[in-house]
Amino acid sequence: MKTSTQTKSLIVERTDFIEILSAEFTCAKGFGVYAFLSFNDIENLYNRFLGDTVPATVFVRVFVKRYL
């Protein structure tokens, strides 16, 4: 069972991930992430990130380079 602190921490990490993703898309394409990916796509990408060992910035940078 998750405590409210664990749930809150997960939400912060998800929002941080989306901010990093949006910033990377904005730098690369001039538009934020929602211009290219749906919410479900972002959620699936976040779940893939959770299973990886690299930092969010590296994970996102590699994804955006491959996406372009």
C-alpha positions, 0 to 999 in steps of 0.5 A: 500500500502506498502512503500519501508521501510515496504517491506525492513523490511519484506525482512530482517525478512525473511532472518533472519528467514532463517538464524536461520532455517539453523543454527538450521538444521546445529546444529541438522543434520550437513547440512543446511535447503536446504538439507531438505526443498525446497524453497516453504516449507521454504516460507510456514513455514515463513508464518506460523511463521508470524501468530504466536506470539513466537520469531523466534528462539523458532518457529524454534527450535520447528519445527526442533525438530518435523521435526527430 
